Amino acid sequence: MTIDADIAAFLARMPTTRPASLDELRSNTDRALMSMQGVLEAVDRIEDIAVEGDEPDVVVPVRAYWPAGTKKGEKQPAIVFAHAGGWCLVSLEAYDNPCRALANATGCVVVSVGYRLAPEHPYPVPLEDFYRAFCWVADHAGELGIDGHRIAIAGDSAGGNLAAAVALLARDRRGPSIAHQLLFYPAVDTDLDTASYEEFADGYYLTRDTMRFCWDAYLGGQMSTPPLYAATLRADVSGLPPATIMVNEYDPLRSEGEAYARKLQEGGVPAKLILLQGMVHACMHMLGVAPAAKALFVHAGREMRQKFGREPS
């Protein structure tokens, strides 16, 4: 399939200048993402929560979204979500509308985690923050009105990396049970020479140079020999929870997402691979740019409602 026409037109309008500083890049990225998202979705309610961190005076902020139509007193399934941004960019605010849309599509409480960012807080700090928040949600499921047996982990791009790594940590540390992994175009390896990197290195929103910058911010000098909790494509995946992996047709990360789905399947883990036709990286944010980007939420809703026995709204 050819690239979605609306997205192609959007890419043609994108500026080519780069911000001068990391602070400027962070601010510009938040604004750019929010400008693409379209109409704000209404949900039942939103709650900001401060999760105690692993050091004194460290707090991991999380924001929980209850989907529209939530029935009072009914225990809800949940998705603990890690946002993208190359481990070094993006805020909870930039993911407000995508998390609203994900909650409504899936019928799940979506708990978005504001992990600390690299390079100020490099690996494994973002991962440990996300794992800590996931454990907190599992431990406080009753207070949140969440069904502790129906908690999934999810994330997009670098957030998909953190979600995949938390599945490994929960297995290896004998942590809380994870019902499902929902990985949107995850970054799961530091190899920047895959077939999709060669084909889509430039001109398709995410570039190879950007991913090199992000991996370096997260891992520093460890890119050539990454820790297995950073490059989960190289890890032992046996015993992991079932997974749904979505990849974009025109995305440098497509090959590694496809390879991860195959690795899970070969390791005995039920894994479904979904190709988002005509889409590019970050399409989760593009509902205001391309109506076809809704396919991500349609697929997520179908998969998670089937997994958790939720009726369509």
WONORTA-V578938 format. One line per field, one symbol per residue. ss: DSSP state (h for helix, s for strand, l for the rest). phi: phi as a letter, one per 40 degrees, with the letter a starting at -180 (. if undefined). burial: # if it has 9 or more other ideal C-beta (glycine too) atoms within 8 Angstrom, else .. Layout:
ss = ???
phi = ???
burial = ???
//
This chain:
ss = llllhhhhhhhhhllllllllhhhhhhhhhhhhhhhllllllllssssssssllllllsssssssslllllllllsssssssllllllllllhhhhhhhhhhhhhhllssssssllllllllllhhhhhhhhhhhhhhhlhhhhlssssssssssslhhhhhhhhhhhhhhhlllllllsssssllllllllllhhhhhllllllllhhhhhhhhhhhhhhhlllllllllhhhllllllllsssssssslllhhhhhhhhhhhhhllllssssssssssllhhhlllllhhhhhhhhhhhhhhhhhhlllll
phi = .ccdcccdcccccccbcbccbccccccccdcccccccgccccbcabbcbbccccbdgbbbcbbbbccdgdccgccbcbbcbbcchggbbgbdccbdcdccccccccgbcbbcbcccbcccbcdbddcccccccdcccccbddccgbcccbbbbaibfccccccccccccccccfcccbcabbbcfccbaccbbcdccccbcagbgcbcccccdcccccbgccccbcdcccbcccccbcgccdbbbbbccbadcdccccccccccdccgcdabbbcccgcbdgcdcbccbbdcccddcccccccccccbgccdc
burial = ..##.###.##............###.###..##.##...#.#.......#.#....#.#########.#.....###############.#.##########################..##.##############..#..#####.######################...################.#.#.##..#...#.###.##########..##..########.#.#..##########################.#.#.####.#.##########.##.##.#######.###.##.#...
//
